[in-house]
Every structure is written in structure tokens, then in C-alpha cells.
Amino acid sequence: MTGPRTEAAARELRGAGLRVTAVRVALLETVRAGDHLDVEAIASGVRERVGHVSLQAVYEALRALTAARLVRRIEPAGSPARFEGRVGDNHHHVVCRSCGAVADVDCAVGDAPCLTASEDHGFSIHEAEVIYWGLCPACSTSGST
């Protein structure tokens, strides 16, 4: 567990007040190297980096890193939770209805939370989450629905 990326991940964990463990470092590196990964894909990536790790340990590390805002959890309807390393900019997502591919979409207008609610009901709104649904280029050309 060495190298510039590993050291940077360890610094980020410490900076967020988290204990630095091999699993957390490997998880952070896996999520950042991936593209909206589900828990199974993350667990596989962590195992490639550090060897055996339980799925429960991956869930616990994801929970800690999400709470510390080092990774972001998204939950498109009908799909398992996905995780990404792009945090802090309140971007949105587009999801393919056919294959489930997910891509980032920058905010359409303005500063975070990007959208102004027509009624805030007294809430102090910090974030807006938008998911666009459609077909990815591969599914569009294959005639999938």
C-alpha cells in the first residue's frame, strides 16, 4: 500500500477525521478509478488491491466515506446504489433505461443547489438531485427500449 495516490487517499481520510485503513484507502482509490460503481464492483476492486475483505467491511467503509463526503452515493430508481468519487459540486446524472449506464451531467443553471424549489416549506435546502432518464448511445442504436 504505497504510491502517490495511496498517500493522497490516506491524507484525505485523515483530513476527514477518519482512521486510515488499507480497506478504506483501497475503497477510495477504487471508487475514484471507477464509474458509478455498485457495491459488488467496489468490493472486487478492493479485493484486487488488498486481498480478502468481507462485503460487510466494504459496506461499513462506504458508509463512513459517504458520511465524510469523500464519496457520493446515488440511487437511481430500480437500480442498486452506486458510488462515485466526484463530490462537492452537486452535479446530476443521466441513466439509461435499458442497460443502466450512468453518466455525470453538470448543473444546468446557477450555483448549488442548482435548482430553486418553488416552495421550501421552511427547509434550508443544501442540494438538489436530478436524474435524467433515456437511452445511452449504444442502446439507442441497437433498438433497445
N, CA, C and O atoms as a DFTB+ gen file, in Angstrom:
580 C
 N C O
     1  1       0.839      -1.181       0.000
     2  2       0.000       0.000       0.000
     3  2       0.883       1.243       0.000
     4  3       1.007       1.921       1.020
     5  1       1.492       1.540      -1.138
     6  2       2.325       2.737      -1.250
     7  2       2.080       3.382      -2.589
     8  3       1.400       2.819      -3.448
     9  1       2.627       4.547      -2.764
    10  2       2.483       5.282      -4.008
    11  2       1.804       6.607      -3.765
    12  3       1.170       6.803      -2.729
    13  1       1.932       7.529      -4.720
    14  2       1.373       8.874      -4.545
    15  2      -0.144       8.898      -4.350
    16  3      -0.650       9.656      -3.522
    17  1      -0.875       8.066      -5.115
    18  2      -2.334       8.062      -4.960
    19  2      -2.737       7.513      -3.603
    20  3      -3.664       8.017      -2.970
    21  1      -2.041       6.485      -3.163
    22  2      -2.331       5.888      -1.860
    23  2      -2.052       6.890      -0.751
    24  3      -2.844       7.018       0.182
    25  1      -0.939       7.598      -0.842
    26  2      -0.607       8.605       0.171
    27  2      -1.631       9.733       0.153
    28  3      -2.011      10.234       1.212
    29  1      -2.082      10.140      -1.023
    30  2      -3.095      11.194      -1.127
    31  2      -4.408      10.727      -0.506
    32  3      -5.070      11.490       0.198
    33  1      -4.785       9.479      -0.766
    34  2      -6.015       8.936      -0.182
    35  2      -5.905       8.899       1.342
    36  3      -6.861       9.233       2.042
    37  1      -4.758       8.499       1.848
    38  2      -4.549       8.455       3.298
    39  2      -4.661       9.859       3.898
    40  3      -5.258      10.029       4.961
    41  1      -4.096      10.861       3.228
    42  2      -4.198      12.246       3.709
    43  2      -5.659      12.705       3.735
    44  3      -6.095      13.367       4.677
    45  1      -6.407      12.345       2.689
    46  2      -7.827      12.729       2.640
    47  2      -8.606      12.094       3.785
    48  3      -9.429      12.749       4.424
    49  1      -8.345      10.824       4.037
    50  2      -9.027      10.143       5.142
    51  2      -8.704      10.821       6.469
    52  3      -9.602      11.093       7.265
    53  1      -7.426      11.092       6.706
    54  2      -7.037      11.784       7.946
    55  2      -7.693      13.151       8.024
    56  3      -8.190      13.549       9.078
    57  1      -7.693      13.871       6.910
    58  2      -8.291      15.204       6.871
    59  2      -9.777      15.200       7.178
    60  3     -10.322      16.184       7.677
    61  1     -10.429      14.079       6.873
    62  2     -11.858      13.943       7.163
    63  2     -12.101      13.388       8.557
    64  3     -13.245      13.156       8.948
    65  1     -11.011      13.172       9.313
    66  2     -11.145      12.659      10.667
    67  2     -11.371      11.157      10.726
    68  3     -11.842      10.639      11.739
    69  1     -11.042      10.458       9.654
    70  2     -11.233       9.007       9.615
    71  2      -9.918       8.282       9.846
    72  3      -8.850       8.769       9.475
    73  1     -10.009       7.124      10.459
    74  2      -8.853       6.266      10.638
    75  2      -8.440       5.727       9.270
    76  3      -9.285       5.339       8.464
    77  1      -7.150       5.708       9.024
    78  2      -6.627       5.211       7.750
    79  2      -6.439       3.704       7.859
    80  3      -5.666       3.221       8.686
    81  1      -7.158       2.964       7.011
    82  2      -7.002       1.515       6.941
    83  2      -6.754       1.144       5.485
    84  3      -7.060       1.914       4.574
    85  1      -6.206      -0.027       5.281
    86  2      -5.950      -0.500       3.920
    87  2      -7.250      -0.591       3.134
    88  3      -7.283      -0.245       1.953
    89  1      -8.325      -1.053       3.775
    90  2      -9.614      -1.185       3.088
    91  2     -10.149       0.179       2.681
    92  3     -10.621       0.337       1.555
    93  1     -10.089       1.163       3.561
    94  2     -10.606       2.498       3.230
    95  2      -9.797       3.146       2.115
    96  3     -10.361       3.771       1.217
    97  1      -8.482       3.000       2.171
    98  2      -7.645       3.554       1.099
    99  2      -7.974       2.872      -0.221
   100  3      -8.165       3.543      -1.235
   101  1      -8.043       1.540      -0.217
   102  2      -8.347       0.787      -1.435
   103  2      -9.736       1.134      -1.961
   104  3      -9.940       1.236      -3.170
   105  1     -10.681       1.311      -1.058
   106  2     -12.037       1.659      -1.462
   107  2     -12.070       3.033      -2.125
   108  3     -12.672       3.199      -3.186
   109  1     -11.432       4.004      -1.506
   110  2     -11.400       5.352      -2.074
   111  2     -10.741       5.340      -3.451
   112  3     -11.232       5.986      -4.377
   113  1      -9.646       4.620      -3.592
   114  2      -8.975       4.514      -4.886
   115  2      -9.855       3.806      -5.913
   116  3      -9.902       4.219      -7.072
   117  1     -10.548       2.756      -5.508
   118  2     -11.426       2.007      -6.416
   119  2     -12.572       2.868      -6.912
   120  3     -12.866       2.897      -8.107
   121  1     -13.218       3.571      -5.990
   122  2     -14.348       4.418      -6.378
   123  2     -13.880       5.520      -7.327
   124  3     -14.543       5.805      -8.324
   125  1     -12.758       6.128      -7.025
   126  2     -12.270       7.223      -7.869
   127  2     -11.804       6.740      -9.231
   128  3     -11.859       7.492     -10.203
   129  1     -11.347       5.502      -9.317
   130  2     -10.900       4.956     -10.604
   131  2     -12.071       4.413     -11.424
   132  3     -11.939       4.191     -12.628
   133  1     -13.215       4.201     -10.773
   134  2     -14.364       3.596     -11.432
   135  2     -15.338       4.614     -11.972
   136  3     -15.061       5.812     -12.017
   137  1     -16.488       4.109     -12.381
   138  2     -17.514       4.951     -12.981
   139  2     -18.876       4.555     -12.430
   140  3     -19.539       3.682     -12.989
   141  1     -19.298       5.188     -11.341
   142  2     -20.597       4.920     -10.738
   143  2     -20.743       3.435     -10.416
   144  3     -21.647       2.764     -10.913
   145  1     -19.845       2.942      -9.585
   146  2     -19.769       1.521      -9.278
   147  2     -20.790       1.099      -8.222
   148  3     -21.116       1.862      -7.313
   149  1     -21.290      -0.136      -8.361
   150  2     -22.134      -0.693      -7.308
   151  2     -21.240      -1.363      -6.267
   152  3     -20.025      -1.443      -6.450
   153  1     -21.831      -1.836      -5.189
   154  2     -21.056      -2.383      -4.074
   155  2     -20.252      -3.610      -4.497
   156  3     -19.107      -3.771      -4.075
   157  1     -20.831      -4.468      -5.318
   158  2     -20.109      -5.672      -5.762
   159  2     -18.845      -5.302      -6.538
   160  3     -17.788      -5.894      -6.322
   161  1     -18.951      -4.324      -7.440
   162  2     -17.788      -3.895      -8.226
   163  2     -16.734      -3.252      -7.327
   164  3     -15.534      -3.448      -7.524
   165  1     -17.188      -2.488      -6.346
   166  2     -16.249      -1.868      -5.408
   167  2     -15.544      -2.941      -4.596
   168  3     -14.326      -2.886      -4.426
   169  1     -16.290      -3.916      -4.093
   170  2     -15.687      -4.998      -3.312
   171  2     -14.646      -5.740      -4.135
   172  3     -13.584      -6.092      -3.622
   173  1     -14.941      -5.978      -5.399
   174  2     -13.993      -6.659      -6.281
   175  2     -12.715      -5.829      -6.441
   176  3     -11.610      -6.368      -6.379
   177  1     -12.870      -4.520      -6.647
   178  2     -11.719      -3.633      -6.783
   179  2     -10.889      -3.556      -5.519
   180  3      -9.661      -3.505      -5.581
   181  1     -11.547      -3.546      -4.375
   182  2     -10.832      -3.510      -3.096
   183  2     -10.061      -4.817      -2.910
   184  3      -8.913      -4.812      -2.465
   185  1     -10.698      -5.927      -3.251
   186  2     -10.031      -7.233      -3.112
   187  2      -8.807      -7.335      -4.015
   188  3      -7.803      -7.935      -3.632
   189  1      -8.881      -6.755      -5.206
   190  2      -7.716      -6.754      -6.099
   191  2      -6.551      -5.989      -5.486
   192  3      -5.390      -6.307      -5.744
   193  1      -6.859      -4.984      -4.677
   194  2      -5.814      -4.151      -4.092
   195  2      -5.263      -4.691      -2.776
   196  3      -4.066      -4.581      -2.510
   197  1      -6.150      -5.284      -1.940
   198  2      -5.687      -5.676      -0.597
   199  2      -5.920      -7.137      -0.255
   200  3      -5.564      -7.566       0.842
   201  1      -6.494      -7.901      -1.139
   202  2      -6.787      -9.295      -0.818
   203  2      -8.185      -9.436      -0.259
   204  3      -9.054      -8.608      -0.535
   205  1      -8.410     -10.471       0.522
   206  2      -9.753     -10.753       1.024
   207  2     -10.276      -9.618       1.907
   208  3      -9.570      -9.093       2.767
   209  1     -11.524      -9.265       1.664
   210  2     -12.235      -8.328       2.525
   211  2     -13.710      -8.723       2.463
   212  3     -14.225      -9.069       1.400
   213  1     -14.369      -8.668       3.592
   214  2     -15.780      -9.047       3.625
   215  2     -16.644      -7.955       2.999
   216  3     -16.276      -6.780       2.974
   217  1     -17.795      -8.375       2.498
   218  2     -18.741      -7.414       1.944
   219  2     -19.213      -6.467       3.042
   220  3     -19.446      -5.287       2.782
   221  1     -19.354      -6.968       4.258
   222  2     -19.750      -6.122       5.386
   223  2     -18.723      -5.018       5.631
   224  3     -19.102      -3.880       5.908
   225  1     -17.429      -5.333       5.534
   226  2     -16.383      -4.324       5.723
   227  2     -16.464      -3.262       4.628
   228  3     -16.227      -2.082       4.887
   229  1     -16.797      -3.677       3.416
   230  2     -16.951      -2.722       2.312
   231  2     -18.133      -1.801       2.586
   232  3     -18.025      -0.587       2.415
   233  1     -19.262      -2.368       3.010
   234  2     -20.434      -1.549       3.347
   235  2     -20.107      -0.553       4.460
   236  3     -20.489       0.614       4.382
   237  1     -19.406      -1.009       5.486
   238  2     -19.064      -0.116       6.595
   239  2     -18.129       1.000       6.142
   240  3     -18.302       2.151       6.544
   241  1     -17.150       0.678       5.316
   242  2     -16.232       1.698       4.802
   243  2     -16.972       2.677       3.894
   244  3     -16.726       3.882       3.953
   245  1     -17.870       2.175       3.064
   246  2     -18.657       3.061       2.199
   247  2     -19.512       4.012       3.028
   248  3     -19.625       5.196       2.712
   249  1     -20.104       3.490       4.074
   250  2     -20.927       4.329       4.951
   251  2     -20.083       5.450       5.566
   252  3     -20.513       6.602       5.609
   253  1     -18.883       5.108       6.038
   254  2     -18.005       6.106       6.658
   255  2     -17.531       7.138       5.637
   256  3     -17.536       8.335       5.924
   257  1     -17.125       6.693       4.458
   258  2     -16.626       7.614       3.438
   259  2     -17.730       8.486       2.858
   260  3     -17.492       9.636       2.490
   261  1     -18.940       7.935       2.778
   262  2     -20.077       8.737       2.312
   263  2     -20.431       9.796       3.352
   264  3     -20.672      10.952       3.005
   265  1     -20.462       9.407       4.619
   266  2     -20.766      10.368       5.693
   267  2     -19.724      11.482       5.736
   268  3     -20.051      12.630       6.036
   269  1     -18.461      11.141       5.434
   270  2     -17.386      12.136       5.433
   271  2     -17.338      12.931       4.131
   272  3     -16.504      13.822       3.972
   273  1     -18.229      12.608       3.209
   274  2     -18.331      13.283       1.897
   275  2     -17.084      13.109       1.039
   276  3     -16.725      13.989       0.256
   277  1     -16.428      11.956       1.199
   278  2     -15.298      11.623       0.331
   279  2     -15.774      10.853      -0.895
   280  3     -15.109      10.857      -1.931
   281  1     -16.924      10.193      -0.779
   282  2     -17.581       9.557      -1.919
   283  2     -19.051       9.948      -1.879
   284  3     -19.569      10.360      -0.841
   285  1     -19.709       9.813      -3.011
   286  2     -21.124      10.165      -3.103
   287  2     -21.920       8.934      -3.492
   288  3     -21.520       8.175      -4.375
   289  1     -23.043       8.742      -2.833
   290  2     -23.954       7.631      -3.111
   291  2     -25.116       8.165      -3.936
   292  3     -25.724       9.177      -3.590
   293  1     -25.416       7.478      -5.023
   294  2     -26.610       7.814      -5.800
   295  2     -27.470       6.560      -5.881
   296  3     -26.959       5.440      -5.859
   297  1     -28.771       6.760      -5.974
   298  2     -29.689       5.627      -6.001
   299  2     -30.734       5.816      -7.090
   300  3     -31.867       6.205      -6.805
   301  1     -30.358       5.540      -8.347
   302  2     -31.367       5.629      -9.408
   303  2     -32.479       4.608      -9.162
   304  3     -32.205       3.477      -8.761
   305  1     -33.715       4.999      -9.399
   306  2     -34.858       4.108      -9.171
   307  2     -34.667       2.787      -9.910
   308  3     -34.290       2.764     -11.082
   309  1     -34.932       1.695      -9.210
   310  2     -34.842       0.376      -9.820
   311  2     -33.434      -0.160      -9.979
   312  3     -33.247      -1.215     -10.585
   313  1     -32.439       0.539      -9.451
   314  2     -31.042       0.118      -9.565
   315  2     -30.425       0.030      -8.181
   316  3     -30.887       0.690      -7.250
   317  1     -29.383      -0.782      -8.039
   318  2     -28.683      -0.779      -6.752
   319  2     -27.974       0.561      -6.553
   320  3     -27.726       1.293      -7.511
   321  1     -27.657       0.864      -5.316
   322  2     -26.911       2.092      -5.026
   323  2     -25.599       2.067      -5.796
   324  3     -24.978       1.018      -5.968
   325  1     -25.192       3.238      -6.252
   326  2     -23.915       3.404      -6.950
   327  2     -23.114       4.448      -6.192
   328  3     -23.667       5.290      -5.485
   329  1     -21.794       4.376      -6.354
   330  2     -20.914       5.294      -5.653
   331  2     -19.938       5.922      -6.629
   332  3     -19.500       5.292      -7.593
   333  1     -19.603       7.190      -6.356
   334  2     -18.670       7.901      -7.221
   335  2     -17.760       8.778      -6.392
   336  3     -18.065       9.125      -5.251
   337  1     -16.635       9.128      -6.990
   338  2     -15.660       9.966      -6.315
   339  2     -15.837      11.447      -6.573
   340  3     -15.170      12.261      -5.935
   341  1     -16.710      11.819      -7.483
   342  2     -16.952      13.233      -7.772
   343  2     -17.921      13.765      -6.723
   344  3     -19.109      13.444      -6.738
   345  1     -17.400      14.576      -5.818
   346  2     -18.208      15.084      -4.707
   347  2     -18.096      16.601      -4.624
   348  3     -17.164      17.205      -5.154
   349  1     -19.064      17.196      -3.950
   350  2     -18.974      18.610      -3.618
   351  2     -19.425      19.592      -4.673
   352  3     -19.424      20.798      -4.424
   353  1     -19.812      19.115      -5.848
   354  2     -20.205      20.069      -6.885
   355  2     -21.677      19.963      -7.262
   356  3     -22.130      20.670      -8.161
   357  1     -22.436      19.092      -6.592
   358  2     -23.876      18.964      -6.790
   359  2     -24.249      18.721      -8.255
   360  3     -25.251      19.251      -8.736
   361  1     -23.446      17.921      -8.964
   362  2     -23.802      17.589     -10.342
   363  2     -24.946      16.573     -10.363
   364  3     -25.329      16.034      -9.325
   365  1     -25.475      16.325     -11.539
   366  2     -26.608      15.427     -11.703
   367  2     -26.188      14.213     -12.532
   368  3     -25.008      14.037     -12.834
   369  1     -27.168      13.373     -12.898
   370  2     -26.857      12.144     -13.622
   371  2     -27.874      11.868     -14.718
   372  3     -29.021      12.308     -14.653
   373  1     -27.428      11.133     -15.722
   374  2     -28.308      10.607     -16.754
   375  2     -28.155       9.089     -16.708
   376  3     -27.042       8.570     -16.629
   377  1     -29.298       8.377     -16.759
   378  2     -29.304       6.922     -16.617
   379  2     -30.003       6.312     -17.817
   380  3     -31.067       6.774     -18.230
   381  1     -29.395       5.263     -18.378
   382  2     -30.006       4.542     -19.496
   383  2     -31.085       3.603     -18.957
   384  3     -30.823       2.797     -18.064
   385  1     -32.283       3.708     -19.497
   386  2     -33.395       2.854     -19.073
   387  2     -33.200       1.405     -19.498
   388  3     -33.814       0.504     -18.926
   389  1     -32.359       1.175     -20.485
   390  2     -32.177      -0.180     -20.989
   391  2     -31.048      -0.920     -20.282
   392  3     -31.278      -1.988     -19.714
   393  1     -29.834      -0.376     -20.305
   394  2     -28.681      -1.102     -19.753
   395  2     -28.257      -0.609     -18.376
   396  3     -27.451      -1.267     -17.718
   397  1     -28.779       0.535     -17.919
   398  2     -28.445       1.053     -16.606
   399  2     -27.185       1.888     -16.539
   400  3     -26.765       2.280     -15.450
   401  1     -26.560       2.173     -17.699
   402  2     -25.363       3.024     -17.705
   403  2     -25.683       4.368     -17.065
   404  3     -26.781       4.901     -17.223
   405  1     -24.702       4.908     -16.338
   406  2     -24.868       6.191     -15.650
   407  2     -23.748       7.116     -16.090
   408  3     -22.597       6.697     -16.213
   409  1     -24.091       8.383     -16.327
   410  2     -23.081       9.388     -16.673
   411  2     -23.373      10.664     -15.896
   412  3     -24.518      10.933     -15.532
   413  1     -22.332      11.444     -15.647
   414  2     -22.469      12.718     -14.956
   415  2     -23.015      13.778     -15.885
   416  3     -22.730      13.781     -17.082
   417  1     -23.806      14.679     -15.322
   418  2     -24.321      15.845     -16.032
   419  2     -24.076      17.042     -15.126
   420  3     -24.531      17.059     -13.982
   421  1     -23.364      18.038     -15.627
   422  2     -23.125      19.236     -14.829
   423  2     -24.433      19.967     -14.574
   424  3     -25.406      19.796     -15.309
   425  1     -24.447      20.784     -13.525
   426  2     -25.644      21.556     -13.197
   427  2     -26.076      22.395     -14.386
   428  3     -25.249      22.979     -15.087
   429  1     -27.357      22.443     -14.598
   430  2     -27.892      23.175     -15.732
   431  2     -27.826      24.686     -15.523
   432  3     -27.495      25.430     -16.447
   433  1     -28.139      25.134     -14.317
   434  2     -28.235      26.567     -14.076
   435  2     -27.774      26.909     -12.672
   436  3     -28.160      26.241     -11.713
   437  1     -26.955      27.936     -12.539
   438  2     -26.680      28.547     -11.256
   439  2     -25.771      27.767     -10.324
   440  3     -25.164      26.762     -10.695
   441  1     -25.700      28.271      -9.097
   442  2     -24.869      27.688      -8.056
   443  2     -25.649      26.615      -7.301
   444  3     -26.866      26.497      -7.439
   445  1     -24.927      25.841      -6.504
   446  2     -25.585      24.820      -5.682
   447  2     -26.653      25.495      -4.842
   448  3     -26.377      26.561      -4.292
   449  1     -27.823      24.960      -4.709
   450  2     -28.215      23.631      -5.121
   451  2     -28.696      23.521      -6.569
   452  3     -29.439      22.587      -6.869
   453  1     -28.332      24.381      -7.445
   454  2     -28.619      24.319      -8.885
   455  2     -30.056      24.641      -9.241
   456  3     -30.308      25.269     -10.268
   457  1     -30.977      24.236      -8.439
   458  2     -32.389      24.478      -8.700
   459  2     -32.996      25.155      -7.489
   460  3     -32.622      24.864      -6.353
   461  1     -33.915      26.042      -7.727
   462  2     -34.599      26.708      -6.638
   463  2     -35.978      26.087      -6.497
   464  3     -36.764      26.085      -7.445
   465  1     -36.270      25.563      -5.324
   466  2     -37.574      24.943      -5.093
   467  2     -38.665      25.995      -5.113
   468  3     -38.473      27.104      -4.614
   469  1     -39.807      25.655      -5.685
   470  2     -40.918      26.596      -5.720
   471  2     -41.459      26.854      -4.321
   472  3     -42.021      27.918      -4.065
   473  1     -41.299      25.901      -3.419
   474  2     -41.691      26.053      -2.019
   475  2     -40.703      25.248      -1.180
   476  3     -40.525      24.052      -1.407
   477  1     -40.063      25.899      -0.213
   478  2     -39.079      25.189       0.602
   479  2     -39.656      24.661       1.917
   480  3     -38.960      23.951       2.643
   481  1     -40.919      24.992       2.243
   482  2     -41.593      24.510       3.452
   483  2     -40.768      24.734       4.717
   484  3     -40.878      23.969       5.675
   485  1     -39.941      25.783       4.719
   486  2     -39.132      26.106       5.876
   487  2     -37.804      25.378       5.952
   488  3     -37.014      25.609       6.868
   489  1     -37.558      24.501       4.994
   490  2     -36.291      23.765       4.979
   491  2     -35.160      24.678       4.535
   492  3     -35.382      25.613       3.765
   493  1     -33.974      24.421       5.003
   494  2     -32.766      25.048       4.483
   495  2     -32.187      24.057       3.475
   496  3     -31.565      23.068       3.864
   497  1     -32.388      24.316       2.193
   498  2     -32.022      23.361       1.139
   499  2     -30.550      23.506       0.796
   500  3     -30.069      24.607       0.529
   501  1     -29.834      22.375       0.804
   502  2     -28.403      22.359       0.521
   503  2     -28.069      21.732      -0.820
   504  3     -27.003      21.996      -1.376
   505  1     -28.948      20.918      -1.341
   506  2     -28.605      20.129      -2.513
   507  2     -29.863      19.790      -3.288
   508  3     -30.931      19.604      -2.706
   509  1     -29.732      19.711      -4.612
   510  2     -30.816      19.247      -5.467
   511  2     -30.294      18.054      -6.251
   512  3     -29.170      18.078      -6.752
   513  1     -31.105      17.016      -6.357
   514  2     -30.692      15.829      -7.091
   515  2     -31.621      15.633      -8.280
   516  3     -32.837      15.515      -8.130
   517  1     -31.025      15.601      -9.453
   518  2     -31.787      15.415     -10.686
   519  2     -31.230      14.198     -11.393
   520  3     -30.016      14.041     -11.525
   521  1     -32.132      13.331     -11.851
   522  2     -31.720      12.202     -12.675
   523  2     -32.498      12.284     -13.977
   524  3     -33.729      12.276     -13.982
   525  1     -31.771      12.363     -15.071
   526  2     -32.373      12.334     -16.394
   527  2     -32.418      10.875     -16.839
   528  3     -31.463      10.134     -16.609
   529  1     -33.490      10.459     -17.459
   530  2     -33.647       9.081     -17.918
   531  2     -33.766       9.056     -19.436
   532  3     -34.400       9.935     -20.020
   533  1     -33.171       8.068     -20.075
   534  2     -33.256       7.926     -21.519
   535  2     -32.517       6.681     -21.956
   536  3     -32.392       5.724     -21.192
   537  1     -32.029       6.691     -23.179
   538  2     -31.237       5.588     -23.721
   539  2     -29.828       6.084     -24.028
   540  3     -29.650       7.162     -24.596
   541  1     -28.838       5.295     -23.650
   542  2     -27.463       5.636     -23.963
   543  2     -27.235       5.442     -25.464
   544  3     -28.058       4.821     -26.135
   545  1     -26.138       5.962     -25.993
   546  2     -25.896       5.819     -27.440
   547  2     -25.899       4.367     -27.917
   548  3     -26.439       4.075     -28.984
   549  1     -25.309       3.457     -27.151
   550  2     -25.262       2.049     -27.571
   551  2     -26.656       1.448     -27.640
   552  3     -26.971       0.727     -28.586
   553  1     -27.493       1.734     -26.652
   554  2     -28.857       1.181     -26.633
   555  2     -29.743       1.859     -27.673
   556  3     -30.639       1.227     -28.233
   557  1     -29.494       3.146     -27.933
   558  2     -30.270       3.864     -28.944
   559  2     -30.064       3.264     -30.329
   560  3     -31.006       3.139     -31.111
   561  1     -28.820       2.894     -30.622
   562  2     -28.516       2.366     -31.957
   563  2     -28.875       0.892     -32.096
   564  3     -29.031       0.391     -33.209
   565  1     -29.009       0.187     -30.952
   566  2     -29.330      -1.240     -31.027
   567  2     -30.841      -1.476     -31.080
   568  3     -31.287      -2.609     -31.262
   569  1     -31.617      -0.421     -30.924
   570  2     -33.074      -0.553     -30.985
   571  2     -33.693      -1.018     -29.693
   572  3     -34.859      -1.415     -29.681
   573  1     -32.942      -0.980     -28.586
   574  2     -33.474      -1.378     -27.282
   575  2     -34.498      -0.357     -26.815
   576  3     -34.472       0.802     -27.231
   577  1     -35.403      -0.803     -25.941
   578  2     -36.383       0.128     -25.372
   579  2     -36.303       0.129     -23.883
   580  3     -37.052       0.850     -23.224
